[in-house]
Every structure is written in C-alpha cells, then in structure tokens.
Amino acid sequence: MDKSVQQRLAWAITGSGHYLRESLSILQSLDDVDIFLSKAAAEILKQYGFQAQLEATGHRIYQDKTASSVPVELFYEGKYHTLVISPATSNTIAKMAYGFSDSLVTNLFAQAGKTRVHSIVFACDTVPEIDAESIVSEAPRENFVKVYPRQIDLDNAVKLAQFEHTQVVENMSQLQHAVMQRLADVHQTGTKEISIESQ
Ligand SMILES: Cc1cc2nc3c(=O)[nH]c(=O)nc-3n(C[C@H](O)[C@H](O)[C@H](O)COP(=O)(O)O)c2cc1C
C-alpha cells in the first residue's frame, strides 16, 4: 500500500549548555520537527532548567536509549529532508568528523550522509565572540564561564565542513538563516511530498 508522507526536519541536541537556550528558541518557532537528544543532552536540559521549554516546543522527542540507535530507522523511511545538530558538543563534532556512529546523534549524522539528507551543524565551542581567543559559555543557573576552544576542536569543525551534504555554521544567525533557506528550498522544489511503499 502506498502512503504519502510529509517530510520533516530532524533536530538533534547534544550535551552542551552553550547555545542550548538559543537553539530551543529557534525550535519553538518551527513546525514539523522531531527532536533527538543525546544522553548528555537529556541531563543538561534538566540541569539548566530547560525541560519545560523543550516540552513547550510541542515537538516529538526521541531519547538515546538503545545500542543500535533504533530511531535512525526513520531516516531509512525517508521521513526527513534535513538534519540539524545544534548545539553540537566538541565530543560529537570529533566523533562525526572521524566517522564514528556510536550514539544516537552520531548515528543520525551518519545515516543522513548515507541517505544523502542535508545536514546543518552548529559546533558550539569553536568561534570566539568577545575577543580573539575565548568564548563566553552559559553554565547552569545562569552563570557564565570563559572558554578557550582547543586547536583540536577547531580542526575537527573544519574537517567536518568538508563532508558531503554537510553545512557547518558558525553562529546563531547563520544557523537561523541556513534553516530558513533550507525550508524555503524544500518547499520550492516540492520534495516535501514523497511516496513510500509500506510493507
Ligand atoms: C553543565 C555542563 C555543560 C556543558 N557544556 C558543554 C559545552 O558547552 N560544550 C561541550 O562541548 N561540552 C559541554 N559539556 C560536556 C558534554 O556534555 C560531554 O562532553 C558529553 O560527553 C557530550 O556528550 P554528547 O556529545 O553525546 O552529547 C557540558 C557538561 C556539563 C556538565
């Protein structure tokens, strides 16, 4: 039996306090999104007191609870036109840059690549905002800490940007623009409506 499926946006959140608030705020403004949390993200959201904000987005939430990352099956079914990973920790960036797929989020990225789904990644700890070296990162309970990105983190983000079907953005305004542009492109080319064969 044929069934028509409306493709959606997949948005993965990793265990970063930096730019978590801002990522949730963009998520709140979007429709037709499924959210995927790394194990660390599920903890950090609670530590920062953002659980209610996450739930208020109204989006379906998938957690990292299985060894094989069962939710990646949704990519095989063609359910998504785009994967966004924001905020992406240094840990997840490093794993993705070297082709690891041993967690839900790194599996989503690998499967997006293998099924030629466009990915937009915001590596949260790479670009200085205040001066040439450090960035200001939000800690729990609205405290702020100065963070100095390591060379390895910068190198991994550059390496990831060379992947096929992958766009690495450097700040929230680039992220918002990339997501809006992608949604406009998807609507324009009419690829939102696809037909899959159910078994
Ligand atoms: C309060 C708190 C804030 C954190 N913020 C960041 C962050 O901004 N960037 C980062 O790369 N890691 C951050 N971490 C560390 C990650 O959560 C940790 O590396 C974790 O293993 C990442 O797992 P994931 O990449 O699978 O989400 C934070 C940890 C804690 C406890």
PDBQT file of the ligand as one rigid body, heavy atoms in Angstrom, charges set to zero:
ROOT
HETATM    1  C1  LIG A 201      26.917  21.775  32.814  1.00  0.00    +0.000 C 
HETATM    2  C2  LIG A 201      27.621  21.227  31.614  1.00  0.00    +0.000 A 
HETATM    3  C3  LIG A 201      27.756  21.993  30.478  1.00  0.00    +0.000 A 
HETATM    4  C4  LIG A 201      28.433  21.504  29.350  1.00  0.00    +0.000 A 
HETATM    5  N1  LIG A 201      28.571  22.305  28.266  1.00  0.00    +0.000 NA
HETATM    6  C5  LIG A 201      29.292  21.880  27.222  1.00  0.00    +0.000 A 
HETATM    7  C6  LIG A 201      29.523  22.740  26.117  1.00  0.00    +0.000 A 
HETATM    8  O1  LIG A 201      29.069  23.889  26.084  1.00  0.00    +0.000 OA
HETATM    9  N2  LIG A 201      30.247  22.254  25.071  1.00  0.00    +0.000 N 
HETATM   10  C7  LIG A 201      30.747  20.988  25.066  1.00  0.00    +0.000 A 
HETATM   11  O2  LIG A 201      31.396  20.615  24.078  1.00  0.00    +0.000 OA
HETATM   12  N3  LIG A 201      30.551  20.144  26.097  1.00  0.00    +0.000 NA
HETATM   13  C8  LIG A 201      29.839  20.553  27.180  1.00  0.00    +0.000 A 
HETATM   14  N4  LIG A 201      29.653  19.709  28.245  1.00  0.00    +0.000 N 
HETATM   15  C9  LIG A 201      30.269  18.360  28.228  1.00  0.00    +0.000 C 
HETATM   16  C10 LIG A 201      29.409  17.345  27.452  1.00  0.00    +0.000 C 
HETATM   17  O3  LIG A 201      28.105  17.236  27.996  1.00  0.00    +0.000 OA
HETATM   18  C11 LIG A 201      30.117  15.979  27.461  1.00  0.00    +0.000 C 
HETATM   19  O4  LIG A 201      31.315  16.069  26.690  1.00  0.00    +0.000 OA
HETATM   20  C12 LIG A 201      29.269  14.845  26.918  1.00  0.00    +0.000 C 
HETATM   21  O5  LIG A 201      30.011  13.636  26.963  1.00  0.00    +0.000 OA
HETATM   22  C13 LIG A 201      28.834  15.116  25.489  1.00  0.00    +0.000 C 
HETATM   23  O6  LIG A 201      28.079  14.017  25.000  1.00  0.00    +0.000 OA
HETATM   24  P1  LIG A 201      27.298  14.161  23.614  1.00  0.00    +0.000 P 
HETATM   25  O7  LIG A 201      28.258  14.777  22.646  1.00  0.00    +0.000 OA
HETATM   26  O8  LIG A 201      26.951  12.750  23.262  1.00  0.00    +0.000 OA
HETATM   27  O9  LIG A 201      26.081  14.977  23.869  1.00  0.00    +0.000 OA
HETATM   28  C14 LIG A 201      28.955  20.175  29.363  1.00  0.00    +0.000 A 
HETATM   29  C15 LIG A 201      28.797  19.395  30.517  1.00  0.00    +0.000 A 
HETATM   30  C16 LIG A 201      28.159  19.912  31.627  1.00  0.00    +0.000 A 
HETATM   31  C17 LIG A 201      28.003  19.036  32.862  1.00  0.00    +0.000 C 
ENDROOT
TORSDOF 0
